[in-house]
Amino acid sequence: MVHDSAEVANTGQLHETPIDEKEALELYVGRKYEDYKKKWAIGRNGKPTLISLNLGGLFGTFCWSAGRAMYVYASFFFIFILFTDLLYLTTGYPLWEDTAYAIVPLVIYGVFGNYNYHHFATQKVKKMMAEHRTREDFIKAGGFKWGRFFAFMGLLIAYFGLSNILFY
């Protein structure tokens, strides 16, 4: 049974700790839990399958990561962009002109996004369970938040605008 935040709030159990990690993961992932559960179909050795299609990751790449609160993964994109800009400044090699480099993050997140999200979410849930956090904390920390998505999108647009003004 998937635990919707409204359902939990209606039962008055919002300020209690989840019963187990499974319930906590359901609360953390949010209303898309059943979809992710199918995508995470357990493979060998009790681990989820490595490769499965994630359309949000494919088209939203690192903004999708930010929307799912995976800020470390989203930060990798900034590091990649900074590296390519520094490479251009030091060597004059325009890495972005080759479209293959722009497609790599799309493919990585489109193919491995579900696996990465499972790993991230289960680690986050274990940490929060050890801290005896409430159901409300799991709901607030997880799920997909458009505000996080657009905040990261805004950072990207600001960086690209600034880098175009300064470097090109």
Protein Blocks (a to p, Z undefined) as FASTA:
>chain_A
ZZdfklmmmnopmmpccfblmlmmmmmnommlmmmmmmmoccehhiacfbdcdfklmmnm
mmmmmmnopaklmmmmmmmmmmmmmmmmmnopafklpmklmmmmmmmmmmmmmmmmmmmm
mmmmmmmmmnopafklmmmmnojdfklmmmmmmmmmmmmmmmmmmmZZ
